[in-house]
Amino acid sequence: MKQRMRVLISGASIAGPALAYWLHRHGFDVTVIERAPALRTGGYGVDIRGVAITVLEGMGGILDQVREADTNMTGVYFVNSKGKIEGQISEASMGNHQGLDIEIMRDDLCHILYDLTKDTVEYIWGDSITAIHETEAGAEVQFMYCKPQTFDLVIGADGLHSNVRTLTFGDEAQFKRTLGCYISIFTLENYLNLDHRQLLYTIPGKTVGMYSARNNTEARGMFLFQSEALKYDRYDTEAQKKLVENAFVGHTGWETSNLLKTMKDATDFYFDEICQIHMPTWSKGRVTLLGDAAYGPSPLSGQGSSLALVGAFVLAGELKAADCDFTRAFVAYEQKMRKFVEKNQKIGLMAAGSMIERSNFKIFLRNLMFRVPILMVVSFKMISKMIAKAANGIELKDY
């Protein structure tokens, strides 16, 4: 490499630190900027499957750490309003094969990736990019608080509502494909003493869930509901909690009331629309996007983290292979990733359909199906095959 290229990555969740690791390893000078004052806590369990595990294998020996943090979920149980189990589905039938696939809490994976990179990469916390101006010399970046700096490249790894994407490509509405529902997740005490399992209570258009986390020492509560587009401030947690309360007003079945009460005091409350990001191109000039910012498959797909890890590996590898010719590298990155992304986004669409049922009859049919062993096996094989195909739908180059 002629001279060390300076790269600015926006976002310190999963995609950003993973890319920072590979870029540093390939000889780039990397800075990561994150709007939050520290690593964000909470969030849902994320799945790592297929080629994403191969990527982790090459990342400084962290695969064992990630495996150790596996949630080891044994299954999902559908309950009625009284808490009686009406149907069940093993984790494996949702594509999580023990020993092959890993499910890890989002914040655990973030911590592992941050610890891997914090000594070799500069992290700027509590700041955000306000403008990017391209010149002959590079991309001049202005920040909310820091002094302006010039970088060779700017990468938006800043999630579904990417700031870099908005600054470079315009309003997110043109790329967002809504799946018509909203999700909320928060940490609470494992007061039901759930043992590596998840309980779901479904009524038409709504799902209430709770699952154990961190070896049963805590739990996560979940609300999922269908809705027309809601207008709300993404940084106003109290207003978001109110939206969830309003959606479940009058519903008291199973643990709904308890979970709504607990949600009020949750400090790691997460709320977002279930949507996908579809873009005709992920790059423009010296800027490119990675992970959810470019091709979010939706939180329900379970594929977002795998896409982010594989995308980070491919993008860094193509930048190295192109020897600083970023235009060529960005084109190669898109060509390599596009089909893989499309396969995984299809799973996101399928998952959204199965998490919320529109009628009591459909809920009855689903529960019935999950009580009949032969139907369980058939659906298990079908879903597994589809997920495995998508998760392995790219051949990794040795960069």
VENHULIN-V219428 format. One record per residue. N is the residue number from 1. RES is the residue in one letter. PHI is phi in degrees with one decimal (* if undefined). OMEGA is omega in whole degrees, 0 to 359 (none if undefined). BURIAL is # if it has 24 or more other C-alpha atoms within 12 Angstrom, else .. Layout:
BEGIN
n->N res->RES phi->PHI omega->OMEGA burial->BURIAL
n->N res->RES phi->PHI omega->OMEGA burial->BURIAL
END
This chain:
BEGIN
n->1 res->M phi->* omega->186 burial->.
n->2 res->K phi->-62.7 omega->176 burial->.
n->3 res->Q phi->-135.4 omega->182 burial->.
n->4 res->R phi->-67.7 omega->179 burial->.
n->5 res->M phi->-75.3 omega->178 burial->#
n->6 res->R phi->-93.4 omega->182 burial->#
n->7 res->V phi->-121.1 omega->175 burial->#
n->8 res->L phi->-106.1 omega->177 burial->#
n->9 res->I phi->-111.4 omega->176 burial->#
n->10 res->S phi->-97.2 omega->179 burial->#
n->11 res->G phi->115.5 omega->182 burial->#
n->12 res->A phi->-119.6 omega->179 burial->#
n->13 res->S phi->-96.0 omega->180 burial->#
n->14 res->I phi->-113.1 omega->182 burial->#
n->15 res->A phi->-59.8 omega->184 burial->#
n->16 res->G phi->-60.3 omega->179 burial->#
n->17 res->P phi->-61.9 omega->178 burial->#
n->18 res->A phi->-63.8 omega->178 burial->#
n->19 res->L phi->-64.9 omega->179 burial->#
n->20 res->A phi->-57.7 omega->180 burial->#
n->21 res->Y phi->-59.9 omega->184 burial->#
n->22 res->W phi->-69.1 omega->179 burial->#
n->23 res->L phi->-63.5 omega->178 burial->#
n->24 res->H phi->-60.6 omega->181 burial->#
n->25 res->R phi->-63.8 omega->179 burial->#
n->26 res->H phi->-88.6 omega->174 burial->#
n->27 res->G phi->93.7 omega->178 burial->#
n->28 res->F phi->-91.6 omega->177 burial->#
n->29 res->D phi->-99.1 omega->193 burial->#
n->30 res->V phi->-118.2 omega->172 burial->#
n->31 res->T phi->-123.5 omega->177 burial->#
n->32 res->V phi->-114.7 omega->177 burial->#
n->33 res->I phi->-114.3 omega->183 burial->#
n->34 res->E phi->-136.8 omega->181 burial->#
n->35 res->R phi->-62.2 omega->181 burial->#
n->36 res->A phi->-69.0 omega->181 burial->.
n->37 res->P phi->-73.0 omega->179 burial->.
n->38 res->A phi->-159.8 omega->178 burial->.
n->39 res->L phi->-56.6 omega->181 burial->#
n->40 res->R phi->-75.4 omega->178 burial->#
n->41 res->T phi->-99.0 omega->177 burial->#
n->42 res->G phi->77.7 omega->182 burial->#
n->43 res->G phi->100.6 omega->187 burial->#
n->44 res->Y phi->-97.9 omega->173 burial->#
n->45 res->G phi->-76.4 omega->179 burial->#
n->46 res->V phi->-116.2 omega->184 burial->#
n->47 res->D phi->-103.0 omega->174 burial->#
n->48 res->I phi->-123.3 omega->188 burial->#
n->49 res->R phi->-136.9 omega->169 burial->#
n->50 res->G phi->56.3 omega->185 burial->#
n->51 res->V phi->-65.9 omega->179 burial->#
n->52 res->A phi->-62.7 omega->177 burial->#
n->53 res->I phi->-68.9 omega->176 burial->#
n->54 res->T phi->-61.0 omega->178 burial->#
n->55 res->V phi->-62.2 omega->180 burial->#
n->56 res->L phi->-61.8 omega->180 burial->#
n->57 res->E phi->-57.4 omega->182 burial->.
n->58 res->G phi->-87.7 omega->187 burial->.
n->59 res->M phi->-99.9 omega->171 burial->#
n->60 res->G phi->52.2 omega->174 burial->.
n->61 res->G phi->70.7 omega->182 burial->.
n->62 res->I phi->-86.7 omega->184 burial->#
n->63 res->L phi->-57.9 omega->180 burial->#
n->64 res->D phi->-62.4 omega->178 burial->.
n->65 res->Q phi->-60.6 omega->181 burial->.
n->66 res->V phi->-65.2 omega->179 burial->#
n->67 res->R phi->-60.7 omega->180 burial->#
n->68 res->E phi->-61.5 omega->182 burial->.
n->69 res->A phi->-88.7 omega->180 burial->#
n->70 res->D phi->-54.0 omega->180 burial->#
n->71 res->T phi->-71.9 omega->180 burial->#
n->72 res->N phi->50.4 omega->179 burial->#
n->73 res->M phi->-66.1 omega->182 burial->#
n->74 res->T phi->-101.8 omega->178 burial->#
n->75 res->G phi->166.3 omega->180 burial->#
n->76 res->V phi->-116.4 omega->183 burial->#
n->77 res->Y phi->-120.6 omega->179 burial->#
n->78 res->F phi->-92.2 omega->183 burial->#
n->79 res->V phi->-112.5 omega->175 burial->#
n->80 res->N phi->-94.4 omega->186 burial->#
n->81 res->S phi->-62.3 omega->180 burial->.
n->82 res->K phi->-94.0 omega->180 burial->.
n->83 res->G phi->92.0 omega->179 burial->.
n->84 res->K phi->-78.4 omega->182 burial->.
n->85 res->I phi->-73.2 omega->183 burial->.
n->86 res->E phi->-105.7 omega->181 burial->#
n->87 res->G phi->-171.9 omega->179 burial->#
n->88 res->Q phi->-148.4 omega->180 burial->#
n->89 res->I phi->-143.2 omega->181 burial->#
n->90 res->S phi->-72.2 omega->179 burial->#
n->91 res->E phi->-56.4 omega->183 burial->#
n->92 res->A phi->-59.4 omega->182 burial->#
n->93 res->S phi->-76.1 omega->173 burial->#
n->94 res->M phi->-101.2 omega->176 burial->#
n->95 res->G phi->96.7 omega->180 burial->#
n->96 res->N phi->-96.7 omega->180 burial->#
n->97 res->H phi->-88.3 omega->181 burial->#
n->98 res->Q phi->-57.0 omega->180 burial->.
n->99 res->G phi->89.6 omega->180 burial->.
n->100 res->L phi->-103.8 omega->180 burial->.
n->101 res->D phi->-106.9 omega->181 burial->#
n->102 res->I phi->-124.7 omega->168 burial->#
n->103 res->E phi->-112.8 omega->183 burial->#
n->104 res->I phi->-137.3 omega->177 burial->#
n->105 res->M phi->-65.1 omega->184 burial->#
n->106 res->R phi->-51.3 omega->184 burial->#
n->107 res->D phi->-71.0 omega->176 burial->#
n->108 res->D phi->-65.1 omega->179 burial->#
n->109 res->L phi->-65.2 omega->178 burial->#
n->110 res->C phi->-58.5 omega->180 burial->#
n->111 res->H phi->-63.5 omega->180 burial->#
n->112 res->I phi->-63.0 omega->181 burial->#
n->113 res->L phi->-68.8 omega->178 burial->#
n->114 res->Y phi->-66.1 omega->179 burial->#
n->115 res->D phi->-60.5 omega->180 burial->.
n->116 res->L phi->-68.2 omega->189 burial->#
n->117 res->T phi->-112.2 omega->191 burial->#
n->118 res->K phi->-62.0 omega->182 burial->#
n->119 res->D phi->-87.9 omega->184 burial->.
n->120 res->T phi->-116.3 omega->185 burial->.
n->121 res->V phi->-126.6 omega->178 burial->#
n->122 res->E phi->-84.5 omega->177 burial->#
n->123 res->Y phi->-110.1 omega->175 burial->#
n->124 res->I phi->-114.1 omega->183 burial->#
n->125 res->W phi->-102.2 omega->174 burial->#
n->126 res->G phi->66.3 omega->179 burial->.
n->127 res->D phi->-142.7 omega->186 burial->#
n->128 res->S phi->-148.9 omega->178 burial->#
n->129 res->I phi->-77.5 omega->178 burial->#
n->130 res->T phi->-109.2 omega->179 burial->#
n->131 res->A phi->-158.6 omega->175 burial->.
n->132 res->I phi->-129.8 omega->178 burial->#
n->133 res->H phi->-117.7 omega->180 burial->#
n->134 res->E phi->-87.7 omega->176 burial->.
n->135 res->T phi->-130.9 omega->176 burial->.
n->136 res->E phi->-59.4 omega->186 burial->.
n->137 res->A phi->-77.2 omega->182 burial->.
n->138 res->G phi->155.2 omega->179 burial->.
n->139 res->A phi->-103.9 omega->178 burial->#
n->140 res->E phi->-82.8 omega->185 burial->#
n->141 res->V phi->-114.4 omega->175 burial->#
n->142 res->Q phi->-106.2 omega->184 burial->#
n->143 res->F phi->-119.4 omega->177 burial->#
n->144 res->M phi->-64.0 omega->184 burial->.
n->145 res->Y phi->-122.1 omega->182 burial->.
n->146 res->C phi->-69.7 omega->174 burial->.
n->147 res->K phi->-69.9 omega->178 burial->.
n->148 res->P phi->-59.2 omega->178 burial->.
n->149 res->Q phi->-140.8 omega->177 burial->#
n->150 res->T phi->-109.2 omega->179 burial->#
n->151 res->F phi->-122.9 omega->175 burial->#
n->152 res->D phi->-73.9 omega->182 burial->#
n->153 res->L phi->-140.3 omega->174 burial->#
n->154 res->V phi->-125.3 omega->181 burial->#
n->155 res->I phi->-116.3 omega->176 burial->#
n->156 res->G phi->-90.4 omega->176 burial->#
n->157 res->A phi->-118.4 omega->192 burial->#
n->158 res->D phi->-109.2 omega->166 burial->#
n->159 res->G phi->78.2 omega->184 burial->#
n->160 res->L phi->-51.5 omega->183 burial->#
n->161 res->H phi->-103.2 omega->187 burial->#
n->162 res->S phi->-51.9 omega->176 burial->#
n->163 res->N phi->-69.3 omega->180 burial->#
n->164 res->V phi->-62.8 omega->179 burial->#
n->165 res->R phi->-63.0 omega->180 burial->#
n->166 res->T phi->-63.0 omega->181 burial->#
n->167 res->L phi->-64.2 omega->187 burial->#
n->168 res->T phi->-94.9 omega->187 burial->#
n->169 res->F phi->-112.2 omega->180 burial->#
n->170 res->G phi->102.0 omega->187 burial->.
n->171 res->D phi->-53.7 omega->183 burial->.
n->172 res->E phi->-67.4 omega->183 burial->#
n->173 res->A phi->-54.2 omega->183 burial->.
n->174 res->Q phi->-72.0 omega->182 burial->.
n->175 res->F phi->-111.5 omega->186 burial->#
n->176 res->K phi->-87.3 omega->175 burial->#
n->177 res->R phi->-112.8 omega->186 burial->#
n->178 res->T phi->-74.6 omega->177 burial->#
n->179 res->L phi->-103.5 omega->171 burial->#
n->180 res->G phi->77.2 omega->177 burial->#
n->181 res->C phi->-146.4 omega->182 burial->#
n->182 res->Y phi->-125.4 omega->182 burial->#
n->183 res->I phi->-131.3 omega->175 burial->#
n->184 res->S phi->-134.9 omega->180 burial->#
n->185 res->I phi->-138.5 omega->179 burial->#
n->186 res->F phi->-156.4 omega->181 burial->#
n->187 res->T phi->-89.5 omega->175 burial->#
n->188 res->L phi->-150.6 omega->178 burial->#
n->189 res->E phi->-69.8 omega->178 burial->#
n->190 res->N phi->-81.3 omega->189 burial->#
n->191 res->Y phi->-72.6 omega->176 burial->.
n->192 res->L phi->-90.2 omega->183 burial->#
n->193 res->N phi->51.7 omega->178 burial->.
n->194 res->L phi->-67.6 omega->181 burial->#
n->195 res->D phi->-109.0 omega->180 burial->#
n->196 res->H phi->49.3 omega->179 burial->#
n->197 res->R phi->-143.4 omega->180 burial->#
n->198 res->Q phi->-122.3 omega->175 burial->#
n->199 res->L phi->-112.3 omega->179 burial->#
n->200 res->L phi->-127.6 omega->176 burial->#
n->201 res->Y phi->-115.0 omega->186 burial->#
n->202 res->T phi->-113.8 omega->168 burial->#
n->203 res->I phi->-126.1 omega->185 burial->#
n->204 res->P phi->-51.1 omega->177 burial->.
n->205 res->G phi->79.4 omega->184 burial->#
n->206 res->K phi->-146.1 omega->175 burial->#
n->207 res->T phi->-136.9 omega->175 burial->#
n->208 res->V phi->-115.4 omega->183 burial->#
n->209 res->G phi->-137.9 omega->174 burial->#
n->210 res->M phi->-151.3 omega->177 burial->#
n->211 res->Y phi->-141.9 omega->182 burial->#
n->212 res->S phi->-76.6 omega->180 burial->#
n->213 res->A phi->-141.6 omega->178 burial->#
n->214 res->R phi->48.1 omega->178 burial->#
n->215 res->N phi->56.2 omega->177 burial->.
n->216 res->N phi->70.6 omega->181 burial->#
n->217 res->T phi->-76.4 omega->177 burial->.
n->218 res->E phi->-149.4 omega->179 burial->#
n->219 res->A phi->-139.9 omega->173 burial->#
n->220 res->R phi->-119.5 omega->174 burial->#
n->221 res->G phi->-98.9 omega->183 burial->#
n->222 res->M phi->-142.2 omega->171 burial->#
n->223 res->F phi->-123.1 omega->180 burial->#
n->224 res->L phi->-134.0 omega->180 burial->#
n->225 res->F phi->-149.4 omega->176 burial->#
n->226 res->Q phi->-79.5 omega->179 burial->#
n->227 res->S phi->-165.0 omega->167 burial->#
n->228 res->E phi->-63.4 omega->180 burial->.
n->229 res->A phi->-56.8 omega->180 burial->.
n->230 res->L phi->-103.9 omega->176 burial->#
n->231 res->K phi->-99.1 omega->179 burial->.
n->232 res->Y phi->-159.8 omega->178 burial->.
n->233 res->D phi->-84.9 omega->183 burial->.
n->234 res->R phi->-63.6 omega->182 burial->.
n->235 res->Y phi->-106.0 omega->180 burial->.
n->236 res->D phi->-104.6 omega->184 burial->.
n->237 res->T phi->-60.9 omega->182 burial->#
n->238 res->E phi->-61.3 omega->179 burial->.
n->239 res->A phi->-64.1 omega->180 burial->.
n->240 res->Q phi->-68.5 omega->178 burial->#
n->241 res->K phi->-60.6 omega->179 burial->#
n->242 res->K phi->-63.6 omega->179 burial->.
n->243 res->L phi->-60.9 omega->180 burial->#
n->244 res->V phi->-65.6 omega->178 burial->#
n->245 res->E phi->-56.2 omega->181 burial->#
n->246 res->N phi->-60.2 omega->182 burial->.
n->247 res->A phi->-67.1 omega->184 burial->#
n->248 res->F phi->-110.2 omega->181 burial->#
n->249 res->V phi->-60.6 omega->180 burial->.
n->250 res->G phi->85.0 omega->178 burial->.
n->251 res->H phi->-98.5 omega->183 burial->#
n->252 res->T phi->-124.4 omega->182 burial->.
n->253 res->G phi->-59.5 omega->179 burial->#
n->254 res->W phi->50.8 omega->184 burial->#
n->255 res->E phi->-99.9 omega->187 burial->#
n->256 res->T phi->-53.0 omega->183 burial->#
n->257 res->S phi->-62.7 omega->179 burial->.
n->258 res->N phi->-59.6 omega->183 burial->#
n->259 res->L phi->-67.0 omega->178 burial->#
n->260 res->L phi->-63.8 omega->178 burial->#
n->261 res->K phi->-62.8 omega->182 burial->.
n->262 res->T phi->-64.0 omega->182 burial->#
n->263 res->M phi->-58.1 omega->182 burial->#
n->264 res->K phi->-55.5 omega->183 burial->#
n->265 res->D phi->-98.4 omega->184 burial->.
n->266 res->A phi->-62.9 omega->181 burial->#
n->267 res->T phi->-93.8 omega->181 burial->.
n->268 res->D phi->-114.9 omega->181 burial->#
n->269 res->F phi->-58.1 omega->178 burial->#
n->270 res->Y phi->-121.6 omega->179 burial->#
n->271 res->F phi->-144.3 omega->177 burial->#
n->272 res->D phi->-162.5 omega->176 burial->#
n->273 res->E phi->-80.2 omega->174 burial->#
n->274 res->I phi->-85.7 omega->182 burial->#
n->275 res->C phi->-149.6 omega->175 burial->#
n->276 res->Q phi->-118.7 omega->175 burial->#
n->277 res->I phi->-111.0 omega->178 burial->#
n->278 res->H phi->-125.0 omega->181 burial->#
n->279 res->M phi->-127.4 omega->178 burial->#
n->280 res->P phi->-67.3 omega->175 burial->.
n->281 res->T phi->-147.3 omega->182 burial->#
n->282 res->W phi->-102.4 omega->187 burial->#
n->283 res->S phi->-128.7 omega->176 burial->#
n->284 res->K phi->-153.6 omega->181 burial->#
n->285 res->G phi->59.6 omega->182 burial->#
n->286 res->R phi->-91.9 omega->183 burial->#
n->287 res->V phi->-114.6 omega->171 burial->#
n->288 res->T phi->-139.3 omega->183 burial->#
n->289 res->L phi->-117.3 omega->184 burial->#
n->290 res->L phi->-140.6 omega->175 burial->#
n->291 res->G phi->68.4 omega->183 burial->#
n->292 res->D phi->-55.0 omega->181 burial->#
n->293 res->A phi->-59.3 omega->183 burial->#
n->294 res->A phi->-99.5 omega->190 burial->#
n->295 res->Y phi->-150.8 omega->179 burial->#
n->296 res->G phi->-53.9 omega->180 burial->#
n->297 res->P phi->-90.7 omega->182 burial->#
n->298 res->S phi->94.1 omega->182 burial->#
n->299 res->P phi->-60.3 omega->183 burial->#
n->300 res->L phi->-77.1 omega->185 burial->#
n->301 res->S phi->-71.9 omega->185 burial->#
n->302 res->G phi->72.1 omega->186 burial->#
n->303 res->Q phi->-107.7 omega->186 burial->#
n->304 res->G phi->-60.2 omega->182 burial->#
n->305 res->S phi->-69.3 omega->178 burial->#
n->306 res->S phi->-64.0 omega->178 burial->#
n->307 res->L phi->-62.3 omega->181 burial->#
n->308 res->A phi->-65.7 omega->182 burial->#
n->309 res->L phi->-66.4 omega->180 burial->#
n->310 res->V phi->-68.3 omega->178 burial->#
n->311 res->G phi->-59.2 omega->179 burial->#
n->312 res->A phi->-62.2 omega->180 burial->#
n->313 res->F phi->-63.3 omega->183 burial->#
n->314 res->V phi->-68.3 omega->182 burial->#
n->315 res->L phi->-61.2 omega->180 burial->#
n->316 res->A phi->-63.6 omega->181 burial->#
n->317 res->G phi->-64.3 omega->180 burial->#
n->318 res->E phi->-69.0 omega->177 burial->#
n->319 res->L phi->-65.4 omega->178 burial->#
n->320 res->K phi->-68.8 omega->183 burial->#
n->321 res->A phi->-62.1 omega->183 burial->#
n->322 res->A phi->-84.8 omega->177 burial->.
n->323 res->D phi->48.4 omega->176 burial->.
n->324 res->C phi->77.5 omega->177 burial->#
n->325 res->D phi->-81.1 omega->188 burial->.
n->326 res->F phi->-64.8 omega->180 burial->#
n->327 res->T phi->-60.4 omega->179 burial->#
n->328 res->R phi->-64.1 omega->182 burial->.
n->329 res->A phi->-63.6 omega->181 burial->#
n->330 res->F phi->-64.3 omega->179 burial->#
n->331 res->V phi->-64.1 omega->180 burial->#
n->332 res->A phi->-63.5 omega->179 burial->#
n->333 res->Y phi->-60.1 omega->179 burial->#
n->334 res->E phi->-65.2 omega->181 burial->#
n->335 res->Q phi->-62.3 omega->182 burial->.
n->336 res->K phi->-70.2 omega->189 burial->#
n->337 res->M phi->-90.0 omega->193 burial->#
n->338 res->R phi->-54.3 omega->183 burial->#
n->339 res->K phi->-66.5 omega->178 burial->.
n->340 res->F phi->-60.0 omega->179 burial->#
n->341 res->V phi->-61.6 omega->183 burial->#
n->342 res->E phi->-60.5 omega->179 burial->#
n->343 res->K phi->-61.3 omega->183 burial->#
n->344 res->N phi->-76.1 omega->177 burial->#
n->345 res->Q phi->-68.6 omega->177 burial->#
n->346 res->K phi->-60.2 omega->179 burial->#
n->347 res->I phi->-66.0 omega->177 burial->#
n->348 res->G phi->-61.0 omega->180 burial->#
n->349 res->L phi->-66.9 omega->180 burial->#
n->350 res->M phi->-65.9 omega->182 burial->.
n->351 res->A phi->-64.1 omega->180 burial->#
n->352 res->A phi->-61.9 omega->180 burial->#
n->353 res->G phi->-67.1 omega->185 burial->#
n->354 res->S phi->-89.2 omega->183 burial->#
n->355 res->M phi->-84.0 omega->180 burial->#
n->356 res->I phi->-127.3 omega->177 burial->#
n->357 res->E phi->-104.7 omega->187 burial->#
n->358 res->R phi->-87.5 omega->183 burial->#
n->359 res->S phi->-141.8 omega->177 burial->.
n->360 res->N phi->-62.4 omega->180 burial->.
n->361 res->F phi->-63.5 omega->180 burial->.
n->362 res->K phi->-66.1 omega->178 burial->.
n->363 res->I phi->-63.7 omega->178 burial->#
n->364 res->F phi->-59.2 omega->180 burial->.
n->365 res->L phi->-61.5 omega->180 burial->.
n->366 res->R phi->-60.7 omega->181 burial->#
n->367 res->N phi->-62.8 omega->178 burial->#
n->368 res->L phi->-62.1 omega->181 burial->.
n->369 res->M phi->-58.7 omega->182 burial->.
n->370 res->F phi->-81.6 omega->173 burial->#
n->371 res->R phi->-106.4 omega->182 burial->.
n->372 res->V phi->-103.3 omega->186 burial->.
n->373 res->P phi->-51.4 omega->183 burial->.
n->374 res->I phi->-63.7 omega->179 burial->.
n->375 res->L phi->-67.5 omega->177 burial->.
n->376 res->M phi->-57.7 omega->183 burial->#
n->377 res->V phi->-62.7 omega->181 burial->.
n->378 res->V phi->-63.1 omega->181 burial->.
n->379 res->S phi->-65.3 omega->178 burial->.
n->380 res->F phi->-56.8 omega->182 burial->#
n->381 res->K phi->-64.4 omega->182 burial->.
n->382 res->M phi->-63.1 omega->182 burial->.
n->383 res->I phi->-63.9 omega->181 burial->#
n->384 res->S phi->-57.3 omega->183 burial->#
n->385 res->K phi->-62.1 omega->182 burial->.
n->386 res->M phi->-64.0 omega->181 burial->#
n->387 res->I phi->-66.6 omega->181 burial->#
n->388 res->A phi->-61.5 omega->180 burial->#
n->389 res->K phi->-63.1 omega->180 burial->#
n->390 res->A phi->-66.5 omega->184 burial->#
n->391 res->A phi->-68.0 omega->179 burial->#
n->392 res->N phi->-110.3 omega->188 burial->#
n->393 res->G phi->-80.3 omega->177 burial->#
n->394 res->I phi->-152.7 omega->176 burial->#
n->395 res->E phi->-99.7 omega->183 burial->.
n->396 res->L phi->-83.8 omega->176 burial->#
n->397 res->K phi->-83.6 omega->174 burial->.
n->398 res->D phi->-91.4 omega->184 burial->.
n->399 res->Y phi->-79.8 omega->none burial->.
END
